[in-house]
């Protein structure tokens, strides 16, 4: 079955760090760009960041509010992408989704999401 | 950043109705627009990409159109499972930006 599965969410104090994982199964991640999207409780969707394929240099893009605090990386050998989050703020509390698509498509596959709660 | 607006923010309709949701971009995005359906507590589901391309497995009652700054999502005959929230997304320019959502109520 083709699917994405996120993990690593939880409760963290302001200023803390957390690493989210996104594991792909049923297909190879290596030719997919991968994006992270979040949704604060009761709010809309917000794009967080992207990592391009190795062929495109594994380069990344981020929304301004997380730039310098969040880092997206990938390990194609493990068919996984990661979101390293540091200096977390209460405003980062959200469900975090990873999403990807085959070349020529966009945002086709979505994981189930993982909840990150930043609170003291 | 490109700002995305959606109208209406919510609408009420009957089962079997045809409804249209509009998405507007603050600048020309060509056809770099996607539509998503999200049910409460669930991940978004991709419906349309490149403004009018139906994702595989999505019923043909969903259709998208538009280019440049103005786009529409049409649901031809509302069924009970369609009463939920819909979002548009521009993916021309970083940061990618979503519209605020349109809630379709029965």
Interface residues (C-beta under 8 A of the other chain):
Chain A: X35 X37 X44 X45 X46 X47 X50 X61 X62 X63 X64 X97 X99 X101 X105 X106 X107 X108 X110 X111 X112 X113
Chain B: X1 X34 X36 X38 X43 X44 X45 X46 X49 X50 X55 X87 X89 X91 X94 X95 X96 X97 X98 X99 X100 X101
